Amino acid sequence: MQPKPETIALINQNGYLWDSVNNEMAPTFYRSPQFYVYLYKTEQYASGYRIKLPGRGTHGNVIDLPHELLAPRNYINVVHSSNTSVKKVSLKDRLNGSEIEQVLREFMV
């Protein structure tokens, strides 16, 4: 991908939520998820410049920066026994066992 010159962040909105404890997975969408990356010029970063998020300063505000969206589904948010926040895999569009295995193969290669 070649980002536009004004782009500050690349955002991954589409991914999967996988409950690794119960082996449940479904496609997921977040408007401004924690799966993003900032783009810096080398000289700026080396000199200590850091991007500041607007608003409350959480990943929910990354969408407010000049950004581009990445496609297709390109992350797996894993629910495991040590998570501090409880996430539930949606019943809607839930994948079956072989579909889960296929997604995991694609990401683990």
Helices and strands as residue ranges (DSSP letters): E 9-12, E 14-19, E 24-29, E 36-38, H 42-46, G 59-64, E 67-70, E 76-79, H 97-108
